Amino acid sequence: MNFLRGVMGGPSAGPQPSGAETIQKLCDRVASSTLLDDRRDAVRALKSLSKKYRLEVGIQAMEHLIHVLQTDRSDSEIIGYALDTLYNVISNDLEEEEQDDSEEENLPKQVDDLGSQFTEIFIKQQENVTLLLTLVEEFDFHVRWPGVKLLTSLLKQQGPQVQQIILVSPMGVSRLMDLLADSREVIRNDGVLLLQQLTKSNAAIQKIVAFENAFERLLDIITEEGNSDGGIVVEDCLLLLQNLLKNNNSNQNFFKEGSYIQRMKPWFEVGDDNCGWSAQKVTNLHLMLQLVRVLVSPTNPPGATSSCQKAMFHCGLLQQLCTILMATGVPADILTETINTVSEVIRGCQMNQDYFASVNAPSNPPRPAIVVLLMSMVNERQPFVLRCAVLYCFQCFLYKNQKGQGEIVSTLLPSTIDATGNSVSAGQLLCGGLFSTDSLSNWCAAVALAHALQENATLKEQLLRVQLATSIGNPPVSLLQQCTNILSQGSKVQTRVGLLMLLCTWLSNCSIAVTHFLHNPANVPFLTGQIAENLGEEEQLVQGLCALLLGISIYYNDNSLENYRKEKLKQLIEKRIGRENFIEKLGFISKHELYSRAAQKPQPSFSSPDHMMFDHEFTKLVKELEGVISKAIYKSSEEDKKEEEVKKTLEQHDNIVTHYKKVIREQDQELEELKQRINTLTSQNEQLQATVTQQVSQIQQHKDQYNLLKVQLGKDTQHHNSHSDTFQMNGIQSEEVSRLKEELEEWKNKHELLQGQLREKDSVIEKLKSSQLEIGTTEQSSQTSKSGGLEHNNELQKELEMLRSQIQLQSAEISKLQMENQKLQVMNTTADPVLGDSSARAANNSELEGRLEQEIKELKSEVKALSEEKESLKQHLDSSSSTVAILQDEKSKLQQEVAESKKEQDDLLVLLADQDQKLSALKIKLKDLGVPVEDEDDIESGDQGDEDEDGDEEEQD
């Protein structure tokens, strides 16, 4: 505050006396007026003066305005005026607008930092920010809107401090998220701007905002506003989304899992008519493409990037981007950014790379998109940024894509080149750019071809077969030789750097390519001559790359050429260059400023074409080889021999491992074949078993039919033989008699079981009687329950007597049946089969069968009745046992109570005895002391005797 007063006293910023006096009077009115209308008018006047006299109002009125916010919450109008006044004092936007509009250039800029100073004063008391958060919750437009603007201005001036206060405030972020749901567009749009400032560089607030459903709300707003055709509101929403997602892996994962990537596809649905794009649409689409790149950036964790890339393919977003890529009439900056976006969507993702390889441009005849892009890259008339974007796209297409690398290299091989010349291949375009007169095309083509060979030894060997026809009448020259020829011709630095990077990538980890390179006798002298010379700074980079190429020729040399063995090349370096000088020249590469820039990120971003010197992947190769080449230069011949022996043993070991791998593969194939055969045999076996079961069932059916036919034949023969008929009838009678015997035995067994159960129940009842008698002797309180139990037992005894009588009747009937059965047996044995008529026998047999069946039915019904009575008896027994258990529990409780009462009586008797002893002792002491106590004792004894007599009389009564 003192500092601000000092600033106010300065000559340039000093207020006029009339203005200062007016502000002082208004502040006094705000502080002292008891009427709300007076205070409201004073605050309104301060608001009107706050733009012109910003410093004075801020110094004198800020405390009074904060007090108004605290005390006059009920009046929305005065709160709105106070918030507007504070906004005018704190915000620098108004001051900047006035300075931009003014024509005077010599105005002092001492008030530029006023906003941050007033903000610091305001947030010094954290309660002020908390108070502002509560005011923002108000629905009244005149309170909420100025509150949002003031909070946004505070965040602009002192962002980290205000963010921390809001973060620790209860539900602080959630209150501000409600602004996005406001139906008034002004508040909603300013709420988006507020959240932009709130989420800057604060991961904790970004996570809270994301989990408060910010993605859903922002995407809804973008859709409502018309996606890329929307206004500046769409731009603000996209900037807020970038704040939430950039460098925030948690929010990126939440965005992907919430299926929000699918909702980005309509953003890129541009129409066929691409002419007349507005500046706002270009800005919106540019931000949308940047948002896609945030999700698939190479700096993100590989797993998160891969999952987002797959999601973009499955939802059709990549296809939509490729449509924009091949469309006509798209602005150049949008096309460039689209190429960069497609590059990162396909980078390292095989599925997306395969799709991109299949994309064709809408031309006649159709051409692959890769070819069309490469045509732009090697065309010097295209914009520089577009050519860089195409190179990045080609690099991303080949990144970890051996299939794509093979397709590019195959277009250069003699067997696949189109002889008719109707179509231009990617390989031909790269070769054309490699040997063009434009140095930028040379560099781009060399780097692109180096990426086609990256970490692929097979393709490095195949590329040695490429032959080029340089001129008519001369024999063809290999691609490797042509590259070295251009190097020796002394072309531009950029061209030589590009070719040297290509050669270093080609020869590294490929001894055959090193042999081909050394086979040309002019190459080694050229390299040593370049390294040994003392050239300017521009040539130092070329010297370093020549040293790297020569070092690769030594490190990966297999000593197949006698004149260029490792040892001889080292001796040549020692004589012509010197080891220390060679290592120093080799170190020029990594010390170069452009090398450090290229090592930072994969995308080639250069301010001008002259700065295009290094490729990102090549910087990794330099870092890997610089140390090993330095060691290889200082190694002796013996160490080289040992190293070669180790390499040979390792190669032998690798050969053995590959042999065993091959054997294992063959065994795996045999196992798969055997498994397939087993599966086929099991299926055949199941089919055969099914046919066998069918045949067995058919045979059984035939047997049944055969037996039926036999029975029918037997019935037909009955009419011809009466003697056999009589025997058959007797056989039927004997079977019926045996069946009746079995049933009688069963009934006897059941009868014995019932009698045993009755005996058991009698014993149980006897036990119950005895236990109930014992319980009855304990206490009078259990007499009622005992009498109830005895009555229940008497009823059970009556039911048992009835059951016994019924069983006796049944046993008498069974004995009758046994007698009748015996008579029947006697009749069957004594009856003469010759005498007597067959019809009479049949009648008697039928009568007997009828009587037996009727008696058996009666027995079954009686047994059923007995079983039912048995069940009811069981139920009665269960109920009686439950009553007995209850009585036993009561008995045990009563016994416990009696024991406890006895114990208490014993304790009381012991206490009384102790008291008697104490009393007697006291009496003796009193007597010794000469105190007369006999009369009192007699009176007490008399009283005691009277009480005893009364108690005896009561007992007698």
Backbone hydrogen bonds, N-H to C=O, Kabsch-Sander energy under -0.5 kcal/mol:
donor,donor_aa,acceptor,acceptor_aa,energy
5,R,1,M,-2.0
6,G,2,N,-2.0
7,V,3,F,-2.1
8,M,4,L,-2.4
9,G,5,R,-1.6
10,G,7,V,-1.3
14,G,10,G,-0.8
20,A,16,Q,-2.2
21,E,17,P,-2.5
22,T,18,S,-2.2
23,I,19,G,-2.3
24,Q,20,A,-2.3
25,K,21,E,-2.4
26,L,22,T,-2.6
27,C,23,I,-2.4
28,D,24,Q,-2.2
29,R,25,K,-2.3
30,V,26,L,-2.4
31,A,27,C,-2.2
32,S,28,D,-2.7
33,S,29,R,-2.2
39,R,35,L,-1.8
40,R,36,L,-2.6
41,D,37,D,-2.5
42,A,38,D,-2.2
43,V,39,R,-2.4
44,R,40,R,-2.3
45,A,41,D,-2.1
46,L,42,A,-2.2
47,K,43,V,-2.2
48,S,44,R,-1.8
49,L,45,A,-1.5
50,S,46,L,-1.3
51,K,47,K,-0.5
53,Y,49,L,-3.0
54,R,51,K,-0.5
57,V,53,Y,-2.4
58,G,54,R,-2.3
59,I,55,L,-2.3
60,Q,56,E,-2.7
61,A,57,V,-2.4
62,M,58,G,-0.8
65,L,61,A,-2.6
66,I,62,M,-2.4
67,H,63,E,-2.1
68,V,64,H,-2.1
69,L,65,L,-2.1
70,Q,66,I,-1.5
71,T,67,H,-2.3
72,D,68,V,-2.6
75,D,72,D,-1.0
76,S,74,S,-0.7
79,I,75,D,-1.5
80,G,76,S,-2.3
81,Y,77,E,-2.1
82,A,78,I,-2.4
83,L,79,I,-2.4
84,D,80,G,-2.3
85,T,81,Y,-2.3
86,L,82,A,-2.4
87,Y,83,L,-2.3
88,N,84,D,-2.4
89,V,85,T,-1.9
90,I,86,L,-2.5
91,S,87,Y,-2.7
96,E,92,N,-2.3
97,E,93,D,-2.2
98,E,94,L,-2.3
99,Q,95,E,-2.3
100,D,96,E,-2.5
101,D,97,E,-2.5
102,S,98,E,-1.9
112,D,109,K,-0.9
114,L,111,V,-1.4
117,Q,113,D,-1.8
118,F,114,L,-3.1
119,T,115,G,-2.4
120,E,116,S,-2.1
121,I,117,Q,-1.9
122,F,118,F,-2.4
123,I,119,T,-2.7
124,K,120,E,-0.6
125,Q,121,I,-0.5
125,Q,122,F,-0.6
126,Q,124,K,-0.8
128,N,125,Q,-1.9
129,V,125,Q,-0.6
130,T,126,Q,-2.0
131,L,127,E,-2.7
132,L,128,N,-1.9
133,L,129,V,-2.0
134,T,130,T,-1.8
135,L,131,L,-1.9
136,V,132,L,-1.9
137,E,133,L,-0.8
138,E,135,L,-1.3
143,V,140,D,-1.3
144,R,140,D,-3.1
145,W,141,F,-1.9
147,G,143,V,-1.5
148,V,144,R,-2.4
149,K,145,W,-2.2
150,L,146,P,-2.5
151,L,147,G,-2.3
152,T,148,V,-2.2
153,S,149,K,-2.2
154,L,150,L,-2.2
155,L,151,L,-2.0
156,K,152,T,-1.9
157,Q,153,S,-2.0
158,Q,154,L,-2.8
162,V,158,Q,-2.2
163,Q,159,G,-2.8
164,Q,160,P,-2.0
165,I,161,Q,-1.9
166,I,162,V,-2.5
167,L,163,Q,-2.4
168,V,164,Q,-1.9
169,S,165,I,-1.0
172,G,169,S,-2.0
175,R,171,M,-1.9
176,L,172,G,-1.2
177,M,173,V,-1.6
178,D,174,S,-0.9
178,D,175,R,-0.5
179,L,176,L,-1.3
180,L,177,M,-1.3
181,A,178,D,-1.1
182,D,179,L,-1.4
185,E,183,S,-0.6
188,R,184,R,-2.4
189,N,185,E,-3.1
190,D,186,V,-2.4
191,G,187,I,-2.2
192,V,188,R,-1.7
193,L,189,N,-1.7
194,L,190,D,-2.3
195,L,191,G,-2.4
196,Q,192,V,-1.8
197,Q,193,L,-1.8
198,L,194,L,-2.2
199,T,195,L,-2.1
200,K,197,Q,-0.7
202,N,199,T,-1.0
206,Q,202,N,-2.2
207,K,203,A,-2.2
208,I,204,A,-2.0
209,V,205,I,-2.8
210,A,206,Q,-2.3
211,F,207,K,-2.4
212,E,208,I,-0.8
212,E,209,V,-0.6
213,N,210,A,-1.0
214,A,209,V,-1.1
217,R,213,N,-1.6
218,L,214,A,-2.8
219,L,215,F,-2.4
220,D,216,E,-1.9
221,I,217,R,-2.2
222,I,218,L,-2.4
223,T,219,L,-2.2
224,E,220,D,-2.7
225,E,221,I,-2.3
226,G,223,T,-1.1
227,N,222,I,-2.7
229,D,226,G,-1.9
230,G,227,N,-1.6
234,V,231,G,-0.7
235,E,231,G,-1.1
236,D,232,I,-2.3
237,C,233,V,-2.4
238,L,234,V,-2.4
239,L,235,E,-2.2
240,L,236,D,-2.1
241,L,237,C,-2.3
242,Q,238,L,-2.2
243,N,239,L,-2.0
244,L,240,L,-1.9
245,L,241,L,-1.8
246,K,242,Q,-2.7
248,N,245,L,-1.7
252,Q,248,N,-2.1
253,N,249,N,-2.3
254,F,250,S,-2.2
255,F,251,N,-2.6
256,K,252,Q,-2.2
257,E,253,N,-2.8
258,G,254,F,-1.7
259,S,256,K,-1.6
260,Y,255,F,-1.9
264,M,261,I,-1.5
265,K,262,Q,-0.9
267,W,264,M,-1.2
268,F,264,M,-0.5
268,F,265,K,-1.6
269,E,266,P,-1.2
270,V,268,F,-1.7
274,N,272,D,-1.2
282,V,278,S,-2.1
283,T,279,A,-2.1
284,N,280,Q,-2.8
285,L,281,K,-2.8
286,H,282,V,-2.1
287,L,283,T,-2.2
288,M,284,N,-2.3
289,L,285,L,-2.4
290,Q,286,H,-1.9
291,L,287,L,-2.0
292,V,288,M,-1.8
293,R,289,L,-2.1
294,V,290,Q,-1.8
295,L,291,L,-1.1
296,V,292,V,-1.1
297,S,294,V,-0.7
300,N,297,S,-1.7
305,T,301,P,-2.3
306,S,302,P,-2.5
307,S,303,G,-2.1
308,C,304,A,-2.0
309,Q,305,T,-2.4
310,K,306,S,-2.3
311,A,307,S,-2.1
312,M,308,C,-2.2
313,F,309,Q,-1.6
314,H,310,K,-2.6
315,C,311,A,-2.0
316,G,313,F,-0.9
317,L,312,M,-1.4
318,L,312,M,-1.7
320,Q,316,G,-1.8
321,L,317,L,-2.2
322,C,318,L,-2.3
323,T,319,Q,-1.6
324,I,320,Q,-1.7
325,L,321,L,-2.1
326,M,322,C,-1.8
327,A,323,T,-0.6
327,A,324,I,-0.7
335,L,331,P,-2.5
336,T,332,A,-2.5
337,E,333,D,-2.1
338,T,334,I,-2.4
339,I,335,L,-2.3
340,N,336,T,-2.1
341,T,337,E,-2.3
342,V,338,T,-2.9
343,S,339,I,-2.2
344,E,340,N,-1.7
345,V,341,T,-1.8
346,I,342,V,-1.8
347,R,343,S,-1.0
348,G,396,C,-0.9
348,G,399,Y,-0.6
349,C,346,I,-1.7
350,Q,348,G,-0.7
353,Q,349,C,-2.5
354,D,350,Q,-2.4
355,Y,351,M,-1.8
356,F,352,N,-2.5
357,A,353,Q,-2.0
358,S,354,D,-1.0
358,S,355,Y,-0.9
359,V,355,Y,-0.6
359,V,356,F,-1.0
361,A,367,R,-3.7
363,S,361,A,-2.7
367,R,361,A,-0.6
369,A,359,V,-2.8
372,V,368,P,-2.0
373,L,369,A,-2.5
374,L,370,I,-2.6
375,M,371,V,-2.0
376,S,372,V,-1.3
377,M,373,L,-1.9
378,V,374,L,-2.1
379,N,376,S,-0.7
380,E,378,V,-0.7
382,Q,379,N,-1.6
387,R,383,P,-1.9
388,C,384,F,-2.2
389,A,385,V,-2.0
390,V,386,L,-2.2
391,L,387,R,-2.2
392,Y,388,C,-2.2
393,C,389,A,-2.3
394,F,390,V,-2.5
395,Q,391,L,-2.4
396,C,392,Y,-2.5
397,F,393,C,-2.1
398,L,394,F,-1.6
399,Y,395,Q,-0.9
401,N,398,L,-1.6
405,Q,401,N,-2.4
406,G,402,Q,-2.4
407,E,403,K,-1.9
408,I,404,G,-2.1
409,V,405,Q,-2.5
410,S,406,G,-2.3
411,T,407,E,-0.8
411,T,408,I,-0.7
412,L,409,V,-1.8
413,L,409,V,-0.8
416,T,413,L,-1.1
417,I,413,L,-0.8
417,I,414,P,-0.5
419,A,417,I,-0.5
429,L,425,S,-1.8
430,L,426,A,-2.2
431,C,427,G,-2.5
432,G,428,Q,-2.5
433,G,429,L,-2.4
434,L,430,L,-2.3
435,F,431,C,-1.6
436,S,433,G,-1.1
439,S,437,T,-0.6
442,N,438,D,-2.0
443,W,439,S,-2.4
444,C,440,L,-2.5
445,A,441,S,-2.5
446,A,442,N,-2.3
447,V,443,W,-2.4
448,A,444,C,-2.5
449,L,445,A,-2.5
450,A,446,A,-2.1
451,H,447,V,-1.9
452,A,448,A,-1.2
453,L,449,L,-0.7
453,L,450,A,-0.8
454,Q,450,A,-0.5
454,Q,451,H,-0.5
456,N,453,L,-1.5
460,K,456,N,-1.5
461,E,457,A,-1.7
462,Q,458,T,-2.1
463,L,459,L,-2.4
464,L,460,K,-0.5
464,L,461,E,-0.8
465,R,462,Q,-1.8
466,V,463,L,-1.2
468,L,477,V,-3.9
470,T,468,L,-0.9
474,N,471,S,-1.2
477,V,468,L,-3.3
479,L,466,V,-1.8
482,Q,478,S,-2.4
483,C,479,L,-2.0
484,T,480,L,-1.8
485,N,481,Q,-2.3
486,I,482,Q,-2.2
487,L,483,C,-1.8
488,S,484,T,-2.1
489,Q,485,N,-0.8
489,Q,486,I,-0.6
490,G,487,L,-1.3
491,S,486,I,-0.6
496,R,492,K,-2.3
497,V,493,V,-2.8
498,G,494,Q,-2.1
499,L,495,T,-2.3
500,L,496,R,-2.7
501,M,497,V,-2.3
502,L,498,G,-1.9
503,L,499,L,-2.7
504,C,500,L,-2.6
505,T,501,M,-2.2
506,W,502,L,-2.4
507,L,503,L,-2.7
508,S,504,C,-1.7
510,C,507,L,-1.6
514,V,510,C,-1.7
515,T,511,S,-2.2
516,H,512,I,-2.2
517,F,513,A,-2.3
518,L,514,V,-2.6
519,H,515,T,-1.5
520,N,516,H,-0.6
520,N,517,F,-0.8
523,N,520,N,-1.4
524,V,520,N,-0.5
526,F,522,A,-1.5
527,L,523,N,-2.3
528,T,524,V,-2.6
529,G,525,P,-2.3
530,Q,526,F,-2.3
531,I,527,L,-2.4
532,A,528,T,-2.3
533,E,529,G,-1.2
535,L,533,E,-0.9
540,Q,536,G,-0.9
541,L,537,E,-0.7
542,V,538,E,-0.5
543,Q,539,E,-2.3
544,G,540,Q,-2.5
545,L,541,L,-2.0
546,C,542,V,-2.3
547,A,543,Q,-2.4
548,L,544,G,-2.0
549,L,545,L,-2.4
550,L,546,C,-2.5
551,G,547,A,-2.5
552,I,548,L,-2.4
553,S,549,L,-1.9
554,I,550,L,-1.2
555,Y,551,G,-2.9
556,Y,552,I,-2.5
557,N,554,I,-1.2
562,E,560,S,-0.6
564,Y,561,L,-0.7
565,R,562,E,-0.8
569,L,565,R,-2.2
570,K,566,K,-2.2
571,Q,567,E,-2.2
572,L,568,K,-2.1
573,I,569,L,-2.1
574,E,570,K,-2.6
575,K,571,Q,-2.2
576,R,572,L,-2.6
577,I,573,I,-2.1
578,G,573,I,-3.8
582,F,578,G,-2.5
583,I,579,R,-2.6
584,E,580,E,-2.3
585,K,581,N,-2.5
586,L,582,F,-2.2
587,G,583,I,-1.7
588,F,585,K,-1.1
589,I,586,L,-1.0
591,K,587,G,-1.2
592,H,588,F,-0.6
592,H,589,I,-1.4
596,S,592,H,-1.5
597,R,593,E,-1.8
598,A,594,L,-2.1
599,A,595,Y,-1.6
600,Q,597,R,-1.2
601,K,597,R,-0.6
605,S,603,Q,-0.9
606,F,604,P,-0.5
611,H,608,S,-1.4
612,M,609,P,-1.4
613,M,611,H,-1.4
619,T,615,D,-1.6
620,K,616,H,-1.1
621,L,617,E,-1.5
622,V,618,F,-2.3
623,K,619,T,-2.1
624,E,620,K,-1.8
625,L,621,L,-2.2
626,E,622,V,-2.4
627,G,623,K,-0.5
628,V,624,E,-0.6
629,I,625,L,-2.5
630,S,626,E,-1.6
631,K,627,G,-2.0
632,A,628,V,-2.4
633,I,629,I,-2.0
634,Y,630,S,-1.1
635,K,631,K,-0.7
640,D,636,S,-2.0
641,K,637,S,-2.5
642,K,638,E,-2.8
643,E,639,E,-2.7
644,E,640,D,-2.8
645,E,641,K,-2.7
646,V,642,K,-2.7
647,K,643,E,-2.7
648,K,644,E,-2.9
649,T,645,E,-3.0
650,L,646,V,-2.8
651,E,647,K,-2.8
652,Q,648,K,-3.2
653,H,649,T,-3.2
654,D,650,L,-3.0
655,N,651,E,-2.9
656,I,652,Q,-2.9
657,V,653,H,-2.9
658,T,654,D,-3.1
659,H,655,N,-2.6
660,Y,656,I,-2.8
661,K,657,V,-2.7
662,K,658,T,-2.5
663,V,659,H,-2.5
664,I,660,Y,-3.0
665,R,661,K,-2.6
666,E,662,K,-2.6
667,Q,663,V,-2.8
668,D,664,I,-2.8
669,Q,665,R,-2.6
670,E,666,E,-2.7
671,L,667,Q,-3.0
672,E,668,D,-2.5
673,E,669,Q,-2.5
674,L,670,E,-3.0
675,K,671,L,-2.8
676,Q,672,E,-2.4
677,R,673,E,-2.5
678,I,674,L,-2.8
679,N,675,K,-2.5
680,T,676,Q,-2.4
681,L,677,R,-2.9
682,T,678,I,-2.8
683,S,679,N,-2.2
684,Q,680,T,-2.5
685,N,681,L,-3.0
686,E,682,T,-2.5
687,Q,683,S,-2.0
688,L,684,Q,-2.6
689,Q,685,N,-2.7
690,A,686,E,-2.0
691,T,687,Q,-2.2
692,V,688,L,-2.5
693,T,689,Q,-2.6
694,Q,690,A,-2.0
695,Q,691,T,-2.4
696,V,692,V,-2.7
697,S,693,T,-2.4
698,Q,694,Q,-2.2
699,I,695,Q,-2.5
700,Q,696,V,-2.4
701,Q,697,S,-2.2
702,H,698,Q,-2.3
703,K,699,I,-2.4
704,D,700,Q,-2.5
705,Q,701,Q,-2.3
706,Y,702,H,-2.1
707,N,703,K,-2.5
708,L,704,D,-2.3
709,L,705,Q,-2.1
710,K,706,Y,-2.0
711,V,707,N,-2.4
712,Q,708,L,-2.5
713,L,709,L,-2.2
714,G,710,K,-2.2
715,K,711,V,-2.1
716,D,712,Q,-1.7
717,T,713,L,-1.2
718,Q,715,K,-1.0
719,H,716,D,-0.6
720,H,717,T,-0.8
721,N,717,T,-0.6
721,N,718,Q,-0.8
725,D,721,N,-0.8
726,T,722,S,-1.9
727,F,723,H,-1.8
728,Q,724,S,-2.0
729,M,725,D,-2.4
730,N,726,T,-2.5
731,G,727,F,-2.4
732,I,728,Q,-2.3
733,Q,729,M,-2.6
734,S,730,N,-2.9
735,E,731,G,-2.1
736,E,732,I,-2.3
737,V,733,Q,-2.6
738,S,734,S,-2.5
739,R,735,E,-2.2
740,L,736,E,-2.4
741,K,737,V,-2.4
742,E,738,S,-2.2
743,E,739,R,-2.2
744,L,740,L,-2.4
745,E,741,K,-2.6
746,E,742,E,-2.2
747,W,743,E,-2.5
748,K,744,L,-2.5
749,N,745,E,-2.6
750,K,746,E,-2.7
751,H,747,W,-2.5
752,E,748,K,-2.7
753,L,749,N,-2.6
754,L,750,K,-2.5
755,Q,751,H,-2.3
756,G,752,E,-2.5
757,Q,753,L,-2.5
758,L,754,L,-2.4
759,R,755,Q,-2.3
760,E,756,G,-2.4
761,K,757,Q,-2.3
762,D,758,L,-2.5
763,S,759,R,-2.3
764,V,760,E,-2.2
765,I,761,K,-2.5
766,E,762,D,-2.4
767,K,763,S,-2.4
768,L,764,V,-2.4
769,K,765,I,-2.5
770,S,766,E,-2.5
771,S,767,K,-2.8
772,Q,768,L,-2.5
773,L,769,K,-2.3
774,E,770,S,-2.1
775,I,771,S,-2.4
776,G,772,Q,-2.1
777,T,773,L,-0.9
777,T,774,E,-0.8
778,T,775,I,-1.5
779,E,775,I,-0.7
782,S,779,E,-0.6
783,Q,780,Q,-1.7
786,K,782,S,-1.8
787,S,783,Q,-2.5
788,G,784,T,-2.1
789,G,785,S,-1.9
790,L,786,K,-2.7
791,E,787,S,-2.6
792,H,788,G,-2.1
793,N,789,G,-2.1
794,N,790,L,-2.7
795,E,791,E,-2.2
796,L,792,H,-2.1
797,Q,793,N,-2.4
798,K,794,N,-2.3
799,E,795,E,-2.4
800,L,796,L,-2.3
801,E,797,Q,-2.4
802,M,798,K,-2.2
803,L,799,E,-2.3
804,R,800,L,-2.5
805,S,801,E,-2.3
806,Q,802,M,-2.3
807,I,803,L,-2.6
808,Q,804,R,-2.4
809,L,805,S,-2.3
810,Q,806,Q,-2.6
811,S,807,I,-2.6
812,A,808,Q,-2.2
813,E,809,L,-2.4
814,I,810,Q,-2.5
815,S,811,S,-2.3
816,K,812,A,-2.2
817,L,813,E,-2.6
818,Q,814,I,-2.2
819,M,815,S,-2.3
820,E,816,K,-2.6
821,N,817,L,-2.3
822,Q,818,Q,-2.5
823,K,819,M,-2.5
824,L,820,E,-2.4
825,Q,821,N,-2.4
826,V,822,Q,-2.6
827,M,823,K,-2.9
828,N,824,L,-2.5
829,T,825,Q,-2.2
830,T,826,V,-2.8
831,A,827,M,-1.8
841,R,837,D,-2.3
842,A,838,S,-2.2
843,A,839,S,-2.2
844,N,840,A,-3.1
845,N,841,R,-3.2
846,S,842,A,-2.4
847,E,843,A,-2.6
848,L,844,N,-3.0
849,E,845,N,-2.9
850,G,846,S,-2.4
851,R,847,E,-2.6
852,L,848,L,-2.9
853,E,849,E,-2.8
854,Q,850,G,-2.4
855,E,851,R,-2.8
856,I,852,L,-2.8
857,K,853,E,-2.4
858,E,854,Q,-2.3
859,L,855,E,-2.7
860,K,856,I,-2.7
861,S,857,K,-2.5
862,E,858,E,-2.6
863,V,859,L,-2.8
864,K,860,K,-2.4
865,A,861,S,-2.3
866,L,862,E,-2.5
867,S,863,V,-2.6
868,E,864,K,-2.2
869,E,865,A,-2.5
870,K,866,L,-2.6
871,E,867,S,-2.2
872,S,868,E,-2.3
873,L,869,E,-2.5
874,K,870,K,-2.4
875,Q,871,E,-2.3
876,H,872,S,-2.5
877,L,873,L,-2.7
878,D,874,K,-2.6
879,S,875,Q,-2.4
880,S,876,H,-2.6
881,S,877,L,-2.9
882,S,878,D,-2.1
883,T,879,S,-2.3
884,V,880,S,-2.5
885,A,881,S,-2.5
886,I,882,S,-2.2
887,L,883,T,-2.6
888,Q,884,V,-2.8
889,D,885,A,-2.3
890,E,886,I,-2.4
891,K,887,L,-2.7
892,S,888,Q,-2.6
893,K,889,D,-2.4
894,L,890,E,-2.8
895,Q,891,K,-2.7
896,Q,892,S,-2.4
897,E,893,K,-2.4
898,V,894,L,-2.7
899,A,895,Q,-2.7
900,E,896,Q,-2.7
901,S,897,E,-2.7
902,K,898,V,-2.7
903,K,899,A,-2.6
904,E,900,E,-2.5
905,Q,901,S,-2.5
906,D,902,K,-2.6
907,D,903,K,-2.5
908,L,904,E,-2.4
909,L,905,Q,-2.6
910,V,906,D,-2.4
911,L,907,D,-2.4
912,L,908,L,-2.7
913,A,909,L,-2.5
914,D,910,V,-2.5
915,Q,911,L,-2.4
916,D,912,L,-2.6
917,Q,913,A,-2.5
918,K,914,D,-2.5
919,L,915,Q,-2.9
920,S,916,D,-2.6
921,A,917,Q,-2.4
922,L,918,K,-2.6
923,K,919,L,-2.7
924,I,920,S,-2.3
925,K,921,A,-2.3
926,L,922,L,-2.7
927,K,923,K,-2.7
928,D,924,I,-2.4
929,L,925,K,-1.9
930,G,926,L,-0.6
930,G,927,K,-1.1
931,V,926,L,-2.9
933,V,931,V,-0.6
937,D,933,V,-1.9
938,D,934,E,-2.6
939,I,935,D,-2.9
940,E,936,E,-2.9
941,S,937,D,-2.9
942,G,938,D,-3.2
943,D,939,I,-3.1
944,Q,940,E,-2.8
945,G,941,S,-2.6
946,D,942,G,-2.6
947,E,943,D,-2.5
948,D,944,Q,-2.2
949,E,945,G,-2.3
950,D,946,D,-2.6
951,G,947,E,-2.3
952,D,948,D,-2.1
953,E,949,E,-2.4
954,E,950,D,-2.2
955,E,951,G,-1.8
956,Q,952,D,-2.3
957,D,953,E,-2.6
